[in-house]
Amino acid sequence: MSAGVMSFAILGDALIYVVLPVNAPAFGITIFWVGVLLAANRIIRIFTLGPIALLAQRTSPRNLAIVGAVASTISTLGYGFGEGPMILLAARLLWGLSFATLTLVIFSYAVSDRTKAGTNMGWSRAIHSIGPSLVLLIGPWVAVEIGPKNIFICLGIITSLSLPIAFMLPKEGRKIKPKKNRWFPKPKKFDLFLLIIGLTVDGVFAIGITLTIAQTSSVGTAMITGGLLIGLRRVMEASLSPVGGIMGDRFGAGRLLLISTGVLALGFALLAGGLAFLGGILVVAARALIAVLWSAEIANRTRDDETIHRLAVGQTWRDVGAAAGPLILGAIISMLSLSDIYWFTTMIVLISILFQRSNQK
């Protein structure tokens, strides 16, 4: 049920990656600010996920879910009513705090049974992918009809449905003894793997795919096609996550992570070669499996009293990469072709396998 809260809360964030890059003037911003705004929610999470995780060890996940539901509703409405970089920046920062909170709520409930962590995370990913899948498949069409800002006002109203679901959550989730930890420590090698995944998939690909399509089509077509591809990612998460979680528990999450990373590299290579749709499908399929497997792998590698801490650290470094991706892309897109950028991402994804397979856990 905690994933149901996220399913409604994430609607605005899911669609903004498709709508904003090709409608920047309608929001009163430049393409540079597009990169900043799409990275801002990740940046705030880098510095606040640790304290929120510490709070999650001391209070009810239900209370955190309620706060996250309210914040996400306000944030989504802000995209529709706000104009100019400062107001939109505030909305994106608020969403970053909301997402960090709701992510840890989901972790808290899902890893309460360590033997089924992969399965539980798989079903959680599937449930919380339903909302963004639908909005990415339908939202771009609606945005073309009613305008890029009005669509977010409608989504803000729908997002408010996350609040009653949050109130229905059990009062207790995973309860562990709080420990003093460094929430932004020197990364372990597996954290570097997550950083690269964030940089390439959640950063470069999330923005680059719409720009790739816009090079040869209209803005409306780019929104719709980009929405279909990113929506396909959510559909694949909904369908593959339970299977991936169950297989991870049975055959080992680490082994499946290796295969998924190889598929991810192949997808980026196809994007670099001009096969946008086929490459995009492979990227989103691999991302769907990695999204559920990495948290299960950390749960399997970590002592019980360190699990939430390690999940928070891993998510933090993934956010570092995802925040850097839009900023880097926005800075170099005028100097390098998207094809060259995709070749670079292919290489660093292959390098990430070394960090993933390391014995340093």
VEXDOTOR-350205 format. One record per residue (C-alpha): x, y, z. Coordinates in Angstrom, 3 decimals, m for minus. Each point is the difference from the previous one (the first is absolute). Layout:
(r (X,Y,Z))
...
END
This chain:
(r (0.000,0.000,0.000))
(r (2.956,2.343,0.590))
(r (0.847,m0.418,m3.687))
(r (m3.526,1.201,m0.785))
(r (0.827,3.320,1.646))
(r (3.051,0.343,m2.231))
(r (m2.006,m0.989,m3.076))
(r (m2.145,3.125,0.373))
(r (2.737,2.241,1.424))
(r (2.392,m0.467,m2.916))
(r (m2.409,0.939,m2.815))
(r (1.259,3.562,m0.479))
(r (3.657,m0.957,0.158))
(r (m0.488,m2.781,m2.538))
(r (m1.538,2.311,m2.597))
(r (2.239,3.028,0.511))
(r (2.977,m1.827,m1.554))
(r (m1.978,m0.297,m3.233))
(r (m1.766,3.368,m0.031))
(r (2.581,2.462,1.346))
(r (2.978,m0.533,m2.372))
(r (m2.066,0.829,m3.103))
(r (m2.266,2.643,1.589))
(r (2.498,2.092,1.961))
(r (m1.297,3.405,m1.247))
(r (m3.538,m0.806,1.181))
(r (1.377,m0.305,3.534))
(r (2.058,3.181,m0.287))
(r (3.405,m1.720,0.045))
(r (2.958,m0.783,m2.278))
(r (1.419,m3.415,m0.927))
(r (2.751,0.555,2.585))
(r (m2.644,0.302,2.714))
(r (m1.640,m3.178,m1.271))
(r (3.150,m1.856,0.995))
(r (0.151,1.750,3.362))
(r (m3.656,m0.671,0.821))
(r (0.139,m3.654,m0.989))
(r (3.090,m0.438,2.163))
(r (m1.193,2.066,2.977))
(r (m2.155,m2.709,1.551))
(r (2.956,m2.387,m0.091))
(r (2.397,2.548,1.468))
(r (m2.201,0.734,3.014))
(r (m0.340,m3.735,0.623))
(r (3.765,m0.392,0.102))
(r (0.179,2.225,3.068))
(r (m3.274,m0.952,1.695))
(r (m0.469,m3.726,m0.571))
(r (2.294,m0.828,2.912))
(r (m1.795,2.150,2.574))
(r (m3.356,m1.235,m1.313))
(r (1.227,m3.588,0.352))
(r (1.047,0.742,3.577))
(r (m3.461,1.408,0.646))
(r (m1.542,m3.100,m1.604))
(r (1.696,m2.132,2.648))
(r (m1.640,2.014,2.759))
(r (m3.541,0.585,m1.226))
(r (m2.828,m1.852,m1.702))
(r (0.341,m0.506,m3.767))
(r (m3.703,0.849,m0.178))
(r (0.654,3.525,1.295))
(r (2.765,0.487,m2.552))
(r (m2.296,m1.212,m2.773))
(r (m2.633,2.582,0.969))
(r (2.580,2.794,m0.147))
(r (1.281,m1.253,m3.348))
(r (m3.513,m0.138,m1.465))
(r (m0.742,3.608,0.959))
(r (3.356,1.256,m1.301))
(r (m0.344,m1.792,m3.340))
(r (m3.459,1.488,m0.573))
(r (1.250,3.536,0.619))
(r (3.026,m0.612,m2.222))
(r (m2.037,m1.248,m2.961))
(r (m2.418,2.921,0.219))
(r (3.059,2.268,0.051))
(r (1.020,m1.199,m3.466))
(r (m3.375,1.088,m1.338))
(r (m0.502,3.300,1.811))
(r (3.645,1.088,0.226))
(r (2.011,1.792,m2.659))
(r (3.663,0.932,m0.087))
(r (3.023,m1.802,1.404))
(r (m0.346,0.867,3.690))
(r (m3.564,m1.225,0.530))
(r (0.626,m3.140,m2.022))
(r (3.242,m0.582,1.895))
(r (m1.876,0.140,3.306))
(r (m2.521,m2.532,m1.322))
(r (2.781,m2.345,m1.143))
(r (1.813,0.232,3.334))
(r (m3.233,m0.789,1.823))
(r (m0.502,m3.015,m2.216))
(r (3.542,m1.163,0.745))
(r (m0.768,m0.017,3.719))
(r (m3.280,m1.793,m0.617))
(r (1.591,m2.690,m2.145))
(r (2.775,m0.623,2.515))
(r (m2.574,m0.416,2.745))
(r (m2.280,m2.328,m1.963))
(r (2.925,m2.088,m1.275))
(r (1.092,m0.778,3.539))
(r (m3.600,m0.746,0.965))
(r (m0.117,m2.633,m2.754))
(r (3.395,m1.408,1.051))
(r (m1.189,m0.159,3.607))
(r (m2.982,m2.184,m0.792))
(r (1.645,m2.059,m2.759))
(r (3.122,m1.161,1.882))
(r (m1.834,m0.863,3.211))
(r (0.394,m3.634,m1.160))
(r (3.585,m0.318,m1.236))
(r (m0.585,m3.449,m1.547))
(r (m2.564,1.521,m2.360))
(r (1.607,3.404,m0.501))
(r (0.327,m0.453,m3.754))
(r (m3.553,m1.239,m0.412))
(r (m1.425,2.782,2.161))
(r (1.998,2.672,m1.804))
(r (m1.089,m1.467,m3.320))
(r (m3.672,0.292,0.844))
(r (0.547,3.474,1.447))
(r (1.692,1.149,m3.207))
(r (m2.822,m1.511,m2.034))
(r (m2.713,1.770,1.969))
(r (1.671,3.383,0.097))
(r (0.711,m0.192,m3.745))
(r (m3.703,m0.203,m0.877))
(r (m0.704,3.724,0.448))
(r (2.990,1.358,m1.927))
(r (m0.501,m2.617,m2.728))
(r (m3.516,1.251,m0.645))
(r (0.908,3.687,0.190))
(r (2.912,m0.431,m2.411))
(r (m2.161,m1.849,m2.498))
(r (m2.963,2.397,0.225))
(r (1.465,3.238,1.386))
(r (1.907,1.183,m3.106))
(r (m3.171,m0.263,m2.109))
(r (m1.928,1.995,2.595))
(r (2.823,2.561,0.243))
(r (m0.213,0.576,m3.755))
(r (m3.744,0.675,0.333))
(r (m0.214,2.101,3.192))
(r (3.526,1.414,0.237))
(r (3.224,m0.969,1.780))
(r (m0.863,1.873,3.212))
(r (m3.666,m0.930,0.373))
(r (0.846,m3.686,m0.056))
(r (1.913,0.410,3.273))
(r (m2.948,1.705,1.694))
(r (m2.112,m3.029,m0.876))
(r (2.720,m2.340,1.237))
(r (0.306,1.934,3.261))
(r (m3.663,m0.668,0.736))
(r (0.450,m3.701,m0.766))
(r (3.169,m0.143,2.120))
(r (m2.010,1.080,3.057))
(r (m1.521,m3.514,m0.010))
(r (3.303,m1.198,1.481))
(r (m0.953,1.555,3.344))
(r (m2.911,m2.308,0.948))
(r (2.127,m2.999,m1.001))
(r (2.770,1.210,2.319))
(r (m2.447,0.199,2.897))
(r (m0.925,m3.665,m0.558))
(r (3.581,m1.268,0.403))
(r (0.942,m2.122,3.040))
(r (1.485,2.098,2.777))
(r (3.097,m2.167,0.311))
(r (2.372,m1.087,m2.734))
(r (3.570,m1.143,0.446))
(r (1.128,0.903,3.527))
(r (3.724,m0.088,0.753))
(r (2.226,1.503,2.603))
(r (1.344,3.342,m1.249))
(r (3.759,0.201,m0.455))
(r (2.272,2.921,m0.576))
(r (1.266,m0.242,m3.564))
(r (1.604,2.223,m2.554))
(r (m2.819,0.474,m2.460))
(r (2.250,1.341,m2.749))
(r (3.090,m2.187,0.395))
(r (2.747,m0.825,m2.436))
(r (m1.762,m2.213,m2.548))
(r (0.610,m3.712,m0.113))
(r (0.495,m1.496,m3.421))
(r (m3.608,m1.107,m0.287))
(r (m1.029,3.601,0.690))
(r (2.093,1.068,m3.002))
(r (m1.967,m2.459,m2.116))
(r (m3.203,1.701,1.157))
(r (1.494,3.432,m0.710))
(r (0.659,m1.019,m3.615))
(r (m3.510,m1.429,m0.385))
(r (m1.428,3.274,1.271))
(r (2.219,2.056,m2.307))
(r (m0.756,m1.948,m3.162))
(r (m3.586,m1.226,0.287))
(r (m1.734,2.349,2.430))
(r (2.022,2.993,m1.169))
(r (1.157,m0.060,m3.625))
(r (m2.580,m2.387,m1.469))
(r (m3.044,1.508,1.729))
(r (0.609,3.359,m1.704))
(r (1.962,m1.093,m3.057))
(r (m2.641,m2.316,m1.443))
(r (m2.536,2.803,m0.490))
(r (2.659,2.278,m1.507))
(r (1.090,m2.828,m2.305))
(r (m3.510,m0.366,m1.382))
(r (m0.521,3.781,m0.198))
(r (2.935,0.253,m2.420))
(r (m2.079,m1.643,m2.730))
(r (m3.596,0.791,1.012))
(r (m2.334,2.640,1.427))
(r (m0.205,0.946,3.667))
(r (m3.336,m1.782,0.352))
(r (1.340,m3.163,m1.608))
(r (3.111,0.133,2.179))
(r (m2.133,0.265,3.158))
(r (m2.264,m2.854,m1.047))
(r (2.790,m2.316,m1.193))
(r (2.239,0.860,2.943))
(r (m2.928,m0.600,2.311))
(r (m0.635,m3.372,m1.618))
(r (3.630,m1.056,0.462))
(r (0.295,1.172,3.587))
(r (m3.508,m1.323,0.633))
(r (1.178,m3.325,m1.371))
(r (2.707,0.086,2.659))
(r (m2.676,0.267,2.660))
(r (m2.091,m2.747,m1.601))
(r (3.065,m2.230,m0.083))
(r (0.691,0.825,3.637))
(r (m3.560,m0.986,0.857))
(r (0.269,m3.278,m1.922))
(r (3.660,m0.940,0.481))
(r (0.570,1.147,3.577))
(r (m1.959,m2.817,1.699))
(r (1.672,m2.557,m2.282))
(r (3.414,1.563,0.551))
(r (m0.505,0.091,3.759))
(r (m1.043,m3.646,0.168))
(r (2.858,m1.087,m2.284))
(r (2.423,2.106,2.022))
(r (m1.038,m1.777,3.202))
(r (0.294,m3.382,m1.721))
(r (3.067,0.326,m2.230))
(r (1.854,2.926,1.548))
(r (m0.526,3.705,m0.545))
(r (3.690,0.526,m0.808))
(r (m0.077,m2.362,m2.970))
(r (m3.090,1.640,m1.463))
(r (1.520,3.446,0.573))
(r (2.976,m0.994,m2.153))
(r (m2.248,m1.120,m2.856))
(r (m2.205,3.086,0.275))
(r (3.021,2.310,m0.094))
(r (1.232,m1.676,m3.183))
(r (m3.404,0.530,m1.616))
(r (0.089,3.640,1.128))
(r (3.360,0.556,m1.711))
(r (m1.330,m1.586,m3.194))
(r (m3.024,2.305,0.090))
(r (2.172,3.115,0.215))
(r (2.197,m1.287,m2.835))
(r (m3.085,m0.358,m2.198))
(r (m1.078,3.534,0.924))
(r (3.439,1.253,m1.018))
(r (m0.372,m1.855,m3.297))
(r (m3.263,1.746,m0.809))
(r (m2.420,m2.797,0.957))
(r (m1.916,2.144,2.475))
(r (m3.083,m2.132,0.551))
(r (1.743,m3.388,0.256))
(r (2.767,1.429,2.171))
(r (m2.553,1.772,2.161))
(r (m1.933,m3.234,0.566))
(r (3.138,m1.824,1.169))
(r (0.961,2.871,2.305))
(r (m3.409,0.136,1.656))
(r (m0.183,m3.802,0.348))
(r (3.417,m0.152,1.662))
(r (m0.822,2.950,2.222))
(r (m3.211,m1.702,1.148))
(r (1.944,m3.022,1.242))
(r (2.861,1.992,1.527))
(r (m2.483,2.178,1.912))
(r (m1.272,m2.960,2.005))
(r (3.171,m2.100,0.146))
(r (2.427,2.527,1.490))
(r (m1.978,0.480,3.209))
(r (m0.488,m3.759,0.388))
(r (3.736,m0.534,m0.514))
(r (0.859,2.543,2.694))
(r (m2.489,m1.628,2.387))
(r (1.663,m3.372,m0.637))
(r (3.506,1.387,0.532))
(r (m0.671,2.009,3.149))
(r (m0.550,m0.738,3.677))
(r (m3.533,0.515,1.263))
(r (0.816,3.098,2.060))
(r (1.779,1.630,m2.956))
(r (m2.503,m0.696,m2.777))
(r (m1.943,3.273,0.015))
(r (3.264,1.932,0.305))
(r (1.572,m1.761,m2.990))
(r (m3.157,0.406,m2.085))
(r (m0.002,3.723,0.774))
(r (3.687,0.329,m0.900))
(r (m0.496,m1.922,m3.243))
(r (m2.997,2.128,m0.959))
(r (1.992,3.131,0.833))
(r (2.832,m0.884,m2.378))
(r (m2.487,m0.959,m2.681))
(r (m1.525,3.456,0.455))
(r (3.449,1.576,m0.342))
(r (0.285,m1.558,m3.438))
(r (m3.575,0.819,m0.973))
(r (0.519,3.633,1.030))
(r (3.242,0.275,m1.950))
(r (m1.527,m1.475,m3.165))
(r (m2.361,2.867,m0.934))
(r (2.579,2.622,1.001))
(r (2.708,m1.585,m2.147))
(r (m2.358,m0.544,m2.927))
(r (m1.242,3.583,0.133))
(r (3.579,1.295,0.051))
(r (1.435,m2.102,m2.857))
(r (m2.969,m0.519,m2.342))
(r (1.054,3.021,m2.081))
(r (3.553,m1.349,m0.370))
(r (m0.529,m3.735,m0.509))
(r (m2.564,m1.985,m1.930))
(r (m2.413,m2.256,1.859))
(r (1.604,m2.932,m1.807))
(r (3.400,0.805,1.527))
(r (m1.602,0.390,3.423))
(r (m1.675,m3.406,m0.329))
(r (3.332,m1.630,m0.931))
(r (1.530,1.477,3.135))
(r (m2.838,m1.343,2.144))
(r (0.478,m3.442,m1.568))
(r (3.622,m0.056,1.108))
(r (m0.629,1.059,3.576))
(r (m2.867,m2.495,0.371))
(r (2.441,m2.753,m0.971))
(r (2.494,1.360,2.534))
(r (m2.711,m0.125,2.675))
(r (0.002,m3.804,m0.202))
(r (3.394,0.039,1.733))
(r (m1.497,1.870,2.959))
(r (m3.073,m2.200,0.100))
(r (1.934,m3.244,0.114))
(r (2.552,1.131,2.569))
(r (0.386,m1.917,3.248))
(r (0.001,3.339,1.801))
(r (m3.617,0.203,1.089))
END
